[in-house]
């Protein structure tokens, strides 16, 4: 798989970005707040189940 070539863009796209497991909304928040579990909730659905945004490259469906 190809690697991303621009570390500045990687930081902007993936650093401290989490995705709600219920509604797939993106939230930018520090990882310490996410690890404490009850400090951060989703803006849309109110869930505290968050995961880091996937960093792997995806193939486009044609």
C-alpha positions, 0 to 999 in steps of 0.5 A: 500500500502507498504511504502518505507523503505529507506529514503536515497534511497527516497531522491536520487530517488525523491528529486528535480526530475521533469518530463516533461509533454510532453516527460516524460524526468527526470530532477533534478533541485531545486524546486525554479527554477521550481516554477519561471516557465521560468527558467527551460526548458526540455532538449529534447523538450524545454517545461517548463511544469514540474511535480514532479516525482510520489512517490507512489509505482506502481504494476508491470504488469505481 
